[in-house]
Amino acid sequence: MRRFSAFAIAREAARHHSGWERHWRSPTPKKHYDAIIIGAGGHGLATAYHLGKDHGITNVAVLEKGWLGGGNTGRNTTIIRSNYLQDPSAAIYEKARSLYETLSQDLNYNVMYSPRGVIMLAQTEHEVRGYLRTAHANALQGVQTEFISPQRVKELVPIINLEGPRYPVLGGLWQARAGTARHDAVAWGYARACSDMGMDIIQKCEVTGIKRDGDKVTGVETTLGDICCNKLGIVVAGHSGVMAEKAGFRLPIESVALQALVSEPIKPCMDVVVMANTVHGYMSQSDKGEMVIGGGADGYNNYTQRGSFHHIEETVRALVETFPMISRLKMLRQWGGIVDMTGDRSPIISKTPVEGVFVNCGWGTGGFKAIPGSGYAMAELMAKGGSPLADEFSMWRFREGKFIDESVAAGVAH
Ligand SMILES: Cc1cc2nc3c(=O)[nH]c(=O)nc-3n(C[C@H](O)[C@H](O)[C@H](O)COP(=O)(O)OP(=O)(O)OC[C@H]3O[C@@H](n4cnc5c(N)ncnc54)[C@H](O)[C@@H]3O)c2cc1C
């Protein structure tokens, strides 16, 4: 595939953009692949990319029932950070964040990574203690974060109201190299790179069954016919439980709708990401000027991709008290995604009871930030049978009681 460059942009500008190639092919499925990935979200595509790039496995198909990036990958609020508490989490999220730093160059595709900094506000004494503890843990893990004063918060976010009507701002956990990236571009960049390596990305191809010979996977049934494979990666976020059932095992996972909304575009007013976990709302400003606002997850299991109405009200209330100026903004759009939640709020990257079947799920409300690291670890697991970054996230940890408890950090884990 022709590389993007300043020269290519100038050339295409001169000839009315008539020479750009399609970013990925739309092939018909082959009869057999060395590896099939179900789900063309960020995690599935990143897994395929690293199978090819790091392990030389390129006879790979990524099967997607809708359009690529149309799941949670294209529905999230794009926050990237790695200030988690537990060591295995910090390791994989920091690996992902560091890969984001050079992802545009690695993929030759502008994913618009913007390390603008993320503040998690501390609005209760409990949160102050919790974030001080996280900052100390991060120092030991090599993750650069610091606990900052309310005055420093105000310097970084002039539009913030420190004296909230319910909870004053007592400080914040600040990660300066955290930030955002363009979510679709991440999916498109990986897809283009995978297609360039000869992999088949097959959209509108729903996997309806998983074929086994005894305890070993042999292939999948799809709406485009049966396809054989040696290895299968299930990377379907909110549909992980459904797909696991088809393979013949159960996952300790629940699916709920999580929602977000954006305002009309306004002039630049906030150049960092702010998360207010106690009142429950978080906000950043997109490059177009819209305020991107994240809300809460429904309190009951569902597959609606909409989210309950009362969460919009709660979210807007939380943000109006944190940033009073947004009370006069019109909201443009609201949407939801189906997130896959585990009991300890940490992901599952694991072998399964079916030989040759691997799962990558449980990223819940916060997996966009992890895409590059997750793909790296899942590919290593699929290629070699183990991965230092993934081993702690095995699904057997729930049987053994070895939880990686991020439920405090993941109160708002976006
Ligand atoms: C509103 C919202 C806000 C969020 N905000 C953030 C944030 O700020 N920061 C952050 O880090 N994370 C955030 N997240 C979480 C993040 O979006 C997800 O963790 C991440 O995108 C999951 O990626 P994925 O590739 O696993 O899943 P997805 O992108 O959902 O991809 C899974 C794909 O599998 C496909 N699929 C399902 N079943 C089948 C089948 N039978 N056959 C074929 N294909 C199938 C689906 O169509 C889908 O495209 C947010 C999520 C939501 C919903």
The ligand as an SDF file (V2000), in Angstrom:
LIG
                    3D

 53 58  0  0  0  0  0  0  0  0999 V2000
  -19.9230    5.4360   25.8270 C   0  0  0  0  0  0  0  0  0  0  0  0
  -18.5870    4.7910   26.0240 C   0  0  0  0  0  0  0  0  0  0  0  0
  -17.5180    5.5440   26.4710 C   0  0  0  0  0  0  0  0  0  0  0  0
  -16.2720    4.9530   26.6470 C   0  0  0  0  0  0  0  0  0  0  0  0
  -15.2180    5.7530   26.9740 N   0  0  0  0  0  0  0  0  0  0  0  0
  -13.9730    5.2130   27.0420 C   0  0  0  0  0  0  0  0  0  0  0  0
  -12.8480    6.0510   27.2580 C   0  0  0  0  0  0  0  0  0  0  0  0
  -12.9660    7.2790   27.3490 O   0  0  0  0  0  0  0  0  0  0  0  0
  -11.6250    5.4720   27.3480 N   0  0  0  0  0  0  0  0  0  0  0  0
  -11.4480    4.1230   27.2430 C   0  0  0  0  0  0  0  0  0  0  0  0
  -10.3260    3.6660   27.3860 O   0  0  0  0  0  0  0  0  0  0  0  0
  -12.4970    3.3080   26.9900 N   0  0  0  0  0  0  0  0  0  0  0  0
  -13.7610    3.8040   26.8790 C   0  0  0  0  0  0  0  0  0  0  0  0
  -14.8280    2.9940   26.6060 N   0  0  0  0  0  0  0  0  0  0  0  0
  -14.6240    1.5500   26.4890 C   0  0  0  0  0  0  0  0  0  0  0  0
  -14.0650    1.1550   25.1280 C   0  0  0  0  0  0  0  0  0  0  0  0
  -14.8310    1.7520   24.1060 O   0  0  0  0  0  0  0  0  0  0  0  0
  -14.0860   -0.3580   24.9450 C   0  0  0  0  0  0  0  0  0  0  0  0
  -13.4980   -1.0020   26.0600 O   0  0  0  0  0  0  0  0  0  0  0  0
  -13.3040   -0.7870   23.7110 C   0  0  0  0  0  0  0  0  0  0  0  0
  -13.6340    0.0170   22.6080 O   0  0  0  0  0  0  0  0  0  0  0  0
  -13.6130   -2.2200   23.3950 C   0  0  0  0  0  0  0  0  0  0  0  0
  -13.0480   -2.5180   22.1440 O   0  0  0  0  0  0  0  0  0  0  0  0
  -13.2820   -3.9500   21.5270 P   0  0  0  0  0  0  0  0  0  0  0  0
  -12.4870   -4.0260   20.2910 O   0  0  0  0  0  0  0  0  0  0  0  0
  -13.0530   -4.9870   22.5730 O   0  0  0  0  0  0  0  0  0  0  0  0
  -14.8540   -3.9910   21.2520 O   0  0  0  0  0  0  0  0  0  0  0  0
  -15.7580   -3.3800   20.0870 P   0  0  0  0  0  0  0  0  0  0  0  0
  -15.1850   -2.1530   19.5220 O   0  0  0  0  0  0  0  0  0  0  0  0
  -17.1570   -3.3250   20.6210 O   0  0  0  0  0  0  0  0  0  0  0  0
  -15.6350   -4.4880   18.9570 O   0  0  0  0  0  0  0  0  0  0  0  0
  -16.2610   -5.7460   19.0660 C   0  0  0  0  0  0  0  0  0  0  0  0
  -16.8020   -6.0670   17.6860 C   0  0  0  0  0  0  0  0  0  0  0  0
  -17.2770   -7.4130   17.6880 O   0  0  0  0  0  0  0  0  0  0  0  0
  -18.3290   -7.4610   16.7670 C   0  0  0  0  0  0  0  0  0  0  0  0
  -19.1190   -8.6720   16.9820 N   0  0  0  0  0  0  0  0  0  0  0  0
  -19.9060   -8.9750   18.0420 C   0  0  0  0  0  0  0  0  0  0  0  0
  -20.4820  -10.1890   17.8600 N   0  0  0  0  0  0  0  0  0  0  0  0
  -20.0450  -10.6450   16.6590 C   0  0  0  0  0  0  0  0  0  0  0  0
  -20.2980  -11.8370   15.9160 C   0  0  0  0  0  0  0  0  0  0  0  0
  -21.1190  -12.7990   16.3540 N   0  0  0  0  0  0  0  0  0  0  0  0
  -19.6850  -11.9910   14.7040 N   0  0  0  0  0  0  0  0  0  0  0  0
  -18.8490  -11.0400   14.2160 C   0  0  0  0  0  0  0  0  0  0  0  0
  -18.5860   -9.8910   14.8850 N   0  0  0  0  0  0  0  0  0  0  0  0
  -19.1730   -9.7010   16.0990 C   0  0  0  0  0  0  0  0  0  0  0  0
  -19.1100   -6.1780   17.0480 C   0  0  0  0  0  0  0  0  0  0  0  0
  -19.9420   -5.8180   15.9620 O   0  0  0  0  0  0  0  0  0  0  0  0
  -17.9850   -5.1810   17.2990 C   0  0  0  0  0  0  0  0  0  0  0  0
  -17.6490   -4.4350   16.1550 O   0  0  0  0  0  0  0  0  0  0  0  0
  -16.1030    3.5610   26.4250 C   0  0  0  0  0  0  0  0  0  0  0  0
  -17.1850    2.7800   25.9890 C   0  0  0  0  0  0  0  0  0  0  0  0
  -18.4140    3.4030   25.7750 C   0  0  0  0  0  0  0  0  0  0  0  0
  -19.5560    2.5500   25.2790 C   0  0  0  0  0  0  0  0  0  0  0  0
  1  2  1  0
  2  3  1  0
  2 52  2  0
  3  4  2  0
  4  5  1  0
  4 50  1  0
  5  6  2  0
  6  7  1  0
  6 13  1  0
  7  8  2  0
  7  9  1  0
  9 10  1  0
 10 11  2  0
 10 12  1  0
 12 13  2  0
 13 14  1  0
 14 15  1  0
 14 50  1  0
 15 16  1  0
 16 17  1  0
 16 18  1  0
 18 19  1  0
 18 20  1  0
 20 21  1  0
 20 22  1  0
 22 23  1  0
 23 24  1  0
 24 25  2  0
 24 26  1  0
 24 27  1  0
 27 28  1  0
 28 29  2  0
 28 30  1  0
 28 31  1  0
 31 32  1  0
 32 33  1  0
 33 34  1  0
 33 48  1  0
 34 35  1  0
 35 36  1  0
 35 46  1  0
 36 37  1  0
 36 45  1  0
 37 38  2  0
 38 39  1  0
 39 40  1  0
 39 45  2  0
 40 41  1  0
 40 42  2  0
 42 43  1  0
 43 44  2  0
 44 45  1  0
 46 47  1  0
 46 48  1  0
 48 49  1  0
 50 51  2  0
 51 52  1  0
 52 53  1  0
M  END
$$$$
